[in-house]
């Protein structure tokens, strides 16, 4: 007695796969959404650095006693690196378009204030008080967000 063959037929419809691959290729050439996420994270990070007096970077050096006395008389209660508030705002808002730029495959964030570099790097009369930095976990988080974005799209890109 002869039995008919048992078989499984598989038909591949490649169009859906091709569309998914095309979407991934498109996202590989324009990662602005991930940079926008990074922008939000860094604004919060820089603001926290100011409000904690540089704690994320090891703490800022105290003010020179003479300058601290002057500042206490003229700006009572003003914390280190906050005199007019302009530097704090420039970093916690990251809104200066000449410095903060998001392109398809690159981004730049910072401040356009000339005197920021003196605080960031110090001078022969002023200690370094790091205002810009990349948090330890940022590179890993960025890589994860980038990979997820490329594969899945905009999901999970809130700061």
N, C-alpha and C positions, 0 to 999 in steps of 0.2 A: 504494500500500500504506500503510495507516494504522497508525501505531504507538501503543501505549497511552502515556498521559502518564507521565513519570518524576516521582515526587514523594517528598518526605520529610514524614512526619507527626510532629509534635512535640506531646506532651501534657505540660502542666505540672501537677505535683502540688504545690500550694502549701502543703500542711500542714507539710511539713518546714521550709520557709522561714519559715513563720509561727511555728513552735516555736523556731527559732533566733533570730528577732527578739524573741520574748517573753523568751527567756533573756537576751539583751543588755539589754533594757529592765529586767529584774529586777536585773541586775548594776549598771546605772546608778544605781539607787536605794539600793544598799548596797555600799559599797566597803571594808568592814571588813577583808577579807583584805589589801588593799594597805596599809592603815594598820598592820596587824600586821607586815607586811614592813618598813615604815618604822620602826616601833618597834625592831625588831631591829637595823637598820642604824644608827640613831641611838645606841642603847646602845653599840655597838662604837665608833662615832665619838667619843662623849664619853669613853669609857674611854681610847682612843688619845690624845686631847687631854691627858688627865691624865698618862699614862705618858710622853708626849713633852715634858712641860712647856710645853704650849701651842703646839707647833710648827705645827700646822695653822692657827693664827690669828696666826702671826707671832712666836710665842715670848712667854712671860710675862716681865715685868720681874723682875729679881732681888729678893730680899727686902731690906728695909732692913737695914743692917749690925747695928744694935742688936738687932733682932728675930731676925736670922739667928743671932747669937751665943747669944741666949736659947734659940732652938729647938735649936741644935746641942748645948747642954748638957742640955736636958730631953728632946729627942726625936732622938737621934743618928741620922743617915741618913734622916730623914723628908723627902721631897721637898716642893717648893713646893705649897701648897694642900692638903697632907695632914697633918693633925694627929691627929685621931681616926679618920679614914677614912670618916666619916659622909657628907661631901659627895661623895666619890668614889663610894661605894656608891650613893648616891641617884641619881646620874647614870648610872653604868654598869649599874645594874640597872633603873632607871626603873620602880620597883615601887610608888611611892606612889599609891594609887588616887585621892586627892584632887587630884592634879596630872595624872596620866597617864590620859587618858580617850579611848577610841575609840568613836565613834558611827558611824552609817551614812554620813554625809557630812562628818564633821569629826573631827579628833583634836587632842589637846593633850598635849605631853610636856615634862617639866621636873622641878624639885625643889621640895618644899614647905619646905625649910629656909630660915628667915628671913634668915640671913646670906649666902646665896648671892648675893643682889643686890649686896652690897658688893664682892664679888669681880668679878662680871660687869660692873658699871658703874664701880667705883672710888669713892673718897671723897676728901676733902681731905687725908687722912692715908695713903691706901693707893692704889696705882696700879690701874688697870683690868687685870684678868686674865680675859679672856673664857673662860668655861667652857661656855657654850652657843652653838652656831652651826650654820648649815646648810652642809654641804660644797658646794663649787662644782658638782660633778657631780650632786648630789642631785636638784635640780629636774628635770633631764633624765631621770635614771633613774626618778624617781617617775612622770613623765608617760608614759614607755615602759611601766612596769609597770602603770599604770592603764589605758592603752589596750589592752594585751595581755589584762589581766584582763577588761575589759568585752567584748572580742570573743571571747576563747578560754576564759575561766574561770580557775581557780586555777593553771594551769601557770606555772612559773618564778617563784614567789613565795618563794623561799628566800633568806635574807640571806647 
